[in-house]
Amino acid sequence: MLKKILLAAVIASSFAAVPLTSIARTIVIREAPPAPREEAVPAPRRGYAWAPGHYEWRGGHHVWVSGNWLRARRGQHWEAPQWVERNGQWEMRQGRWARGDRDGDGVPNRMDRAPNNPNKS
């Protein structure tokens, strides 16, 4: 009986040591993604950032994921997912929030004509 309890404790502690970040995965394939689809970008929404559509790799082929609105994060902008070719292989870089949006309009400062204007709509 004591051996079973000890074994259960060892197994449980081994699962606790697995970091949650291991859930995120890098996808590398040999098949290039199709050209991005033309997508109508809706009018800006205050407090939201537009995440454009992109292709994801699911079930052994590319699947289009339509764009959508994400709740904006103050001082950050959304960097869309992208496929990057390296040595004949394609790697999917996941979308992420990045710093560098002083006025909170969802446009990176380096691309914003008025990066300090908090009254933009």
PAZAPA-4460 file (N, C-alpha, C; in steps of 0.05 Angstrom, whole numbers, plus 32768, in hexadecimal, padded with zeros to 4 digits):
% residues 121
    n_x    n_y    n_z   ca_x   ca_y   ca_z    c_x    c_y    c_z   seq   type   mol
   8010   7FE8   8000   8000   8000   8000   8011   8019   8000     1      M     A
   8026   8019   8010   8038   8030   8012   8046   8035   7FF7     2      L     A
   804D   8020   7FE9   805A   8022   7FCF   8047   8030   7FBB     3      K     A
   802E   8029   7FBC   801A   8036   7FA9   8017   8053   7FAF     4      K     A
   8017   805B   7FC8   8014   8077   7FCF   802D   8086   7FC7     5      I     A
   8044   807B   7FCC   805D   8087   7FC4   805F   808A   7FA5     6      L     A
   8057   8075   7F97   8058   8076   7F7A   8044   808C   7F6F     7      L     A
   802D   808E   7F7B   8019   80A2   7F73   8024   80BE   7F78     8      A     A
   8032   80C2   7F8F   803E   80DC   7F95   8054   80E4   7F81     9      A     A
   8064   80D0   7F79   8079   80D5   7F66   806D   80DD   7F4B    10      V     A
   8059   80CE   7F42   804C   80D4   7F28   803F   80F0   7F29    11      I     A
   8031   80F6   7F3F   8023   8110   7F41   8037   8127   7F41    12      A     A
   804E   8124   7F4F   8062   8139   7F4F   806F   813D   7F34    13      S     A
   8071   8127   7F25   807E   812A   7F0A   806C   813A   7EF8    14      S     A
   8052   8138   7EFA   8040   8148   7EEA   8041   8165   7EF2    15      F     A
   8044   816A   7F0C   8045   8186   7F16   805E   8194   7F0C    16      A     A
   8073   8185   7F04   808C   8192   7EFB   808A   819A   7EDE    17      A     A
   8075   8192   7ECF   8073   8199   7EB3   8069   81B6   7EB1    18      V     A
   8078   81C7   7EA4   8070   81E3   7EA2   8058   81E6   7E8E    19      P     A
   8047   81F9   7E94   8030   81FE   7E83   8038   8209   7E68    20      L     A
   804F   8216   7E66   8058   8221   7E4D   805E   820B   7E38    21      T     A
   8061   81F2   7E41   8066   81DD   7E2E   804E   81D8   7E1C    22      S     A
   8037   81E3   7E23   801F   81DF   7E12   8023   81EE   7DF7    23      I     A
   802F   8205   7DF8   8035   8214   7DDF   8049   8204   7DCF    24      A     A
   8044   8202   7DB4   8055   81F2   7DA4   805D   8202   7D8B    25      R     A
   8074   81FA   7D80   807E   8206   7D67   8077   81F2   7D51    26      T     A
   806C   81FC   7D3C   8064   81EB   7D25   8078   81F1   7D0F    27      I     A
   8085   81DB   7D05   8097   81DD   7CEE   808F   81C9   7CDA    28      V     A
   808A   81D2   7CC1   8081   81C0   7CAC   8090   81C6   7C92    29      I     A
   808D   81B5   7C7E   809B   81BA   7C64   8089   81C8   7C50    30      R     A
   806F   81C8   7C54   805C   81D3   7C41   8057   81F0   7C46    31      E     A
   805C   8201   7C32   8058   821E   7C35   803B   8224   7C38    32      A     A
   8034   8238   7C48   8018   8240   7C4B   800E   824E   7C31    33      P     A
   7FF4   824C   7C2B   7FE9   825B   7C15   7FEC   8279   7C1A    34      P     A
   7FE8   8289   7C05   7FE8   82A6   7C08   7FD1   82AE   7C1B    35      A     A
   7FD6   82C2   7C2C   7FC0   82CB   7C3E   7FA7   82D3   7C2E    36      P     A
   7F90   82CE   7C39   7F77   82D6   7C2C   7F73   82F4   7C2F    37      R     A
   7F65   8300   7C1C   7F5D   831C   7C1F   7F47   831C   7C34    38      E     A
   7F49   832E   7C47   7F36   8330   7C5C   7F2F   834D   7C62    39      E     A
   7F15   8353   7C62   7F0D   836E   7C68   7F12   8374   7C85    40      A     A
   7F21   8389   7C8A   7F27   8391   7CA6   7F11   83A4   7CAF    41      V     A
   7F02   839C   7CC4   7EED   83AD   7CCE   7EF7   83C8   7CD8    42      P     A
   7EE5   83DB   7CDC   7EEC   83F5   7CE7   7EF7   83F1   7D04    43      A     A
   7F09   8402   7D0C   7F15   83FF   7D27   7F00   83FF   7D3D    44      P     A
   7F05   83EF   7D52   7EF4   83EE   7D69   7F05   83F7   7D81    45      R     A
   7EFB   840B   7D8F   7F09   8415   7DA7   7F0C   83FE   7DBC    46      R     A
   7F25   83FA   7DC5   7F2A   83E6   7DD9   7F30   83CB   7DCE    47      G     A
   7F32   83C8   7DB3   7F37   83AF   7DA7   7F4C   83B1   7D92    48      Y     A
   7F5A   839B   7D8D   7F6E   839A   7D77   7F66   8385   7D63    49      A     A
   7F69   838A   7D4A   7F62   8377   7D35   7F79   8363   7D31    50      W     A
   7F72   8349   7D33   7F85   8334   7D2E   7F7E   8329   7D12    51      A     A
   7F8E   832E   7CFE   7F87   8325   7CE3   7F87   8306   7CE0    52      P     A
   7F78   82FD   7CCC   7F77   82E1   7CC7   7F92   82D5   7CBE    53      G     A
   7F95   82BB   7CC2   7FAE   82AE   7CBB   7FA9   8290   7CB7    54      H     A
   7FBD   8282   7CAC   7FBB   8265   7CA9   7FC8   8258   7CC0    55      Y     A
   7FBB   8242   7CCA   7FC6   8231   7CDE   7FC9   8215   7CD3    56      E     A
   7FDA   8205   7CDF   7FDE   81E9   7CD6   7FCE   81D7   7CE8    57      W     A
   7FB9   81CB   7CDD   7FA8   81B9   7CEC   7FA2   81A0   7CDC    58      R     A
   7FA4   8189   7CE8   7F9D   8170   7CDB   7FAC   816B   7CC1    59      G     A
   7FC5   8174   7CBF   7FD6   816F   7CA8   7FD1   8181   7C90    60      G     A
   7FC3   8198   7C94   7FC0   81AB   7C7F   7FBB   81C7   7C8A    61      H     A
   7FBE   81DC   7C79   7FBA   81F7   7C81   7F9C   81FD   7C83    62      H     A
   7F94   820B   7C98   7F79   8212   7C9D   7F78   8231   7CA2    63      V     A
   7F66   823F   7C94   7F64   825B   7C98   7F54   8261   7CB2    64      W     A
   7F5F   8274   7CC2   7F52   827D   7CDA   7F4C   829B   7CD6    65      V     A
   7F32   82A2   7CD6   7F2A   82BD   7CD1   7F33   82D0   7CE6    66      S     A
   7F37   82EA   7CDE   7F3F   82FE   7CF1   7F29   8303   7D06    67      G     A
   7F31   830F   7D1C   7F1E   8315   7D32   7F29   832B   7D43    68      N     A
   7F17   8336   7D54   7F1E   834B   7D67   7F29   833F   7D80    69      W     A
   7F3E   834B   7D8B   7F49   8343   7DA5   7F48   835B   7DB7    70      L     A
   7F41   8357   7DD1   7F41   836D   7DE4   7F5D   8378   7DE5    71      R     A
   7F5F   8393   7DE1   7F7A   83A0   7DE1   7F87   839F   7DFC    72      A     A
   7FA1   839F   7DFC   7FB1   83A0   7E14   7FC0   83BA   7E14    73      R     A
   7FBC   83CA   7E28   7FC8   83E5   7E2A   7FE7   83E3   7E27    74      R     A
   7FF2   83F4   7E15   800F   83F5   7E11   801A   83DE   7DFF    75      G     A
   8008   83CE   7DF4   8011   83B8   7DE3   8001   83B7   7DC9    76      Q     A
   800D   83AA   7DB5   7FFF   83A6   7D9B   8001   8388   7D94    77      H     A
   7FEF   8380   7D83   7FED   8364   7D7B   7FFF   835F   7D63    78      W     A
   8011   834B   7D65   8021   8342   7D4F   8015   8328   7D45    79      E     A
   800B   8328   7D2D   7FFC   8312   7D21   800E   82F9   7D1D    80      A     A
   8002   82E1   7D1E   8011   82C9   7D18   801C   82CB   7CFC    81      P     A
   8033   82BE   7CF7   803F   82BE   7CDC   804F   82A5   7CD7    82      Q     A
   8050   829E   7CBE   8060   8287   7CB5   807B   8292   7CAC    83      W     A
   8091   8285   7CB5   80AC   828E   7CAE   80BA   8276   7CA1    84      V     A
   80C6   827A   7C89   80D4   8264   7C7B   80F2   8265   7C83    85      E     A
   80FC   824D   7C8A   8118   824A   7C91   8122   822F   7C88    86      R     A
   8135   8230   7C75   8141   8217   7C6B   812D   8203   7C60    87      N     A
   811A   820D   7C51   8106   81FC   7C44   80F0   81F2   7C57    88      G     A
   80F0   81FC   7C6F   80DB   81F5   7C82   80CC   820E   7C8B    89      Q     A
   80B3   820A   7C92   80A2   8221   7C9A   809B   821E   7CB8    90      W     A
   80A0   8234   7CC6   809B   8235   7CE3   8085   8249   7CE9    91      E     A
   8071   8241   7CF9   805B   8252   7D01   8063   8261   7D1A    92      M     A
   8065   827B   7D18   806A   828C   7D30   804F   8296   7D3A    93      R     A
   8048   828E   7D52   802E   8295   7D5D   802B   82B3   7D61    94      Q     A
   8012   82BD   7D60   800D   82D9   7D65   8012   82DF   7D82    95      G     A
   8018   82F8   7D88   801E   8300   7DA3   801A   831E   7DA8    96      R     A
   8017   8325   7DC1   8016   8341   7DC8   8032   834B   7DCD    97      W     A
   8039   8362   7DC2   8053   836D   7DC5   8051   838A   7DCF    98      A     A
   8065   8392   7DDE   8066   83AE   7DE8   806B   83C2   7DD1    99      R     A
   8063   83DB   7DD6   8068   83F0   7DC3   804F   83FB   7DB6   100      G     A
   803C   8403   7DC7   8024   8410   7DBD   801B   8424   7DD2   101      D     A
   8029   843C   7DD2   8025   8450   7DE7   8009   845A   7DEA   102      R     A
   7FFA   845D   7DD4   7FDF   8469   7DD6   7FC9   8454   7DD7   103      D     A
   7FD0   843A   7DD6   7FBD   8425   7DDA   7FA9   8421   7DC3   104      G     A
   7FB1   8429   7DAA   7F9E   8426   7D94   7FA2   840C   7D84   105      D     A
   7FB5   83FB   7D8D   7FB9   83E2   7D7F   7FCD   83E4   7D68   106      G     A
   7FD7   83FC   7D62   7FEA   8400   7D4D   8006   8403   7D59   107      V     A
   801A   83F2   7D51   8035   83F5   7D5C   8040   8411   7D59   108      P     A
   804E   841B   7D6C   8059   8437   7D6B   8068   843B   7D51   109      N     A
   8078   8428   7D48   8089   842B   7D31   8078   842F   7D17   110      R     A
   805F   8427   7D18   804E   842A   7D00   8038   843F   7D04   111      M     A
   8038   844C   7D1B   8023   845F   7D22   802C   847B   7D1C   112      D     A
   801C   848B   7D0C   8023   84A6   7D06   8021   84B8   7D1E   113      R     A
   8010   84B2   7D32   800D   84C1   7D4A   800D   84AE   7D62   114      A     A
   8024   84A3   7D6A   8024   848F   7D7E   801D   8498   7D9B   115      P     A
   801B   84B2   7D9F   8015   84BC   7DB9   7FF9   84C9   7DBC   116      N     A
   7FE8   84C3   7DA9   7FCD   84CF   7DA8   7FB9   84BC   7DB6   117      N     A
   7FB2   84C1   7DD0   7FA0   84AF   7DDE   7F83   84B4   7DD6   118      P     A
   7F7D   84C8   7DC5   7F61   84CE   7DBD   7F59   84C2   7DA3   119      N     A
   7F69   84B1   7D97   7F62   84A4   7D7E   7F4A   8492   7D83   120      K     A
   7F3A   848E   7D6E   7F23   847C   7D71   7F27   8463   7D62   121      S     A
***
